[in-house]
């Protein structure tokens, strides 16, 4: 909801929430339906419907469950996302055993060839070494997919982030690159979320 080019709140499921600052983290289908002013629609339209592409996947099965003090890790420098899948989804492994899913996001150049497979393996295993030093001795199986297309997660590095801070609506911010996807990682774009948080912090 806007008034004179300034955000006033959000209406969702017939509920109205007043706010002078709104951060939107939505897929393209939802962004297109927003009842914001026409200027904002025109502002975000060039960024909509960017495509998801490939990621490097390294799954390992462990003979023991891992401690529950850290279930997810995102390393932006090395483009690695680690998910202790058996803690987030207990039914994915037998009682007492563990399952870790690690993904390395590929750059635009890496998307086009398989030449980065060995580098990706080294980076992923170095991450595992630093976080779970005993993973090799407890590993009972592994699966590597050099180029896995994971909708909404495997973002092409060259995707353009949404404008972050709207120029047409005061108090409106965007997180994401408008890649369509589903599930817990279908919409977040952590890099832009970090940038938006910094913008808001610096303004206060």
N, C-alpha and C positions, 0 to 999 in steps of 0.2 A: 504494500500500500504506500502510495506516494502523495505528496502534496507540494505543489510549487517546486518540483524538482528535488525534493528531499524525502528520504525514507521516513515512514511513520509507523511501520509495523508489518506484520505478516498475517494473512488469513489462510487457515488450513483446516480442512474438514469442519467447516462452519464455526471454527473457533478463531477469535481475533486476539492477536498478541501485539501490544504496542511496544515499539522499540525505535531508538534513534540510530541504531547500527545493526545491519543485517549482513551475515555472511552466507552466501549460497554455494552449496556443494551438490550439484545436481547433474544428471546425465542430459544429453541434448533433448530428448523427448520432453523432459520436464521443463527445461529452460525455455523451450519454444512456447509452452503454454502459460508462462508467467503473465500476469495481468499488470505488468509494469508499463511505463510510458513508452511510446513508439521510439523515442530517441535511444532508450536503453536497449530495446530489441534490435535496433539497427547497429548499435555498438557491439553487441555480442555475436551477431549473425555470422560474421566471417570466421569465427572460431568453432562453430558447431560441426558435429559429425566428423571429427578426426578419427582415423582408424587405429585400432589396436594391432600390434604386430607380434614379433617373436621374442621369447625369453629362453634362457638356458636353465634347465631344471635338474636338480640333483636331490633325489630322495634317498634317505637311508632308514633302514629298519634296525632297531636296537634291541638287545636282549634284556634291557632294563629300562624302566621309566626314568625320565629326567626330573630334576627338581623343578618345582612349580614356581620358582621365583622370577623366571623370565620366559615367557611363552612366545614373544614376538620380538624381532630385532630388525631395524632398517638402517643400513649403512649407505648413506647417500654418496659418500666418496667413492666407494667401490661398486655401487649400484647393486647391492645384495639385499634381499629380503629373506629372513629366516623365520620359519613358523614351526614351533613344536606342535605338530598336527595332532598328536595323540593326547596332548593336554587340552587343546582347544576343542577336539572332537574325540572324546574318550572311546567311542565305539570303533574307531579306526584301527585299533591295535588290541591284541589280547591283554588281559590283566597282567600288569607287571612289565609289559614290554612298551617300547616307544617307537614313534615314527616322526622323523623330521623332514620337512619340505623346505628346500632352499631354492630360490630363484635369483638369477643374475639378469638384470635388465640390459639389453644389448643396445649399443649405439647405432646410429643410422648406418654407418659403414658395416658394422658387424651383422646387421640385419641381412645384408646382401650376400654373405658368404659364410662358410663353416670354418674359416681360418682362426676364429677366436676360441674354438672349443677347448684347447689346451690351456689357454690363458684363463678362461672362465673356470675350468676345473681347479687350477691353482688358487685362484682368488677365493672360490667357495670353500675349499679345504682349509685355507689359511684362516678364514672366518670361523669355521668349525673348531679349528685348533685353539683359537683364542677364546672362544666362548665355552666350549665343552671339550676340554683336553682329553677325556677318556673315550671319545666317540669311536675311534678306530678299534680299540680293544673290545668295545661292546657291540660293534656292528655285525649283524648276521645277514645283511642283504642290502643291495643298493640298486637304484635305477637312475640312469642319466638320459635325459632327452636334450639333444643339442639345440634343437629349434622347436620349441613348443609354442603354439599359438593359444594364449590364454586371454580370452575376451575381457577387456576392461582392466587387465593387470599388466599385460606386456605392452607398455606404451612405447611407441617409437620415440627415441630421445629427441628427435627434431620437432615433435609436436609443439605447437604454440600454446602457451598458457593463456587462459582467459585474462582480461585486462587487469585483474587483481583489484583495482580500485576504480569504480565506475566514474567516468568523466561527466556523465549526463544526470546521475542521481546521487546526491550527497548522502553519505552514510551507507552506501551499498558496495559490497565487496564480493569477489568471486574466487572460489578455489577449484582448480581443476584445469583440464585441457579439453573438456567435452568429448572424451572418449566414451562411447557407449559400453556399458558393462553391467554385470550383476554380481551379487554376493558382497561379502564384507570388504573386499578390495576393489569392487567394481567402480566406485566413484572417487575415492580419495586421491589426491595428487599431493604428496607430502611436501614436495619442494615449494609449490605455490602456497600451501597452508603456512609454511614457515615464513615465507615472504610477507604474506598478509598479516600474520601475527606481529611481525616486526614493524610494519607500517602503522598498525593500530597502536602499538606500544609507544612508538616515537611521537605519535600525535597527542598522547595523553600527558 
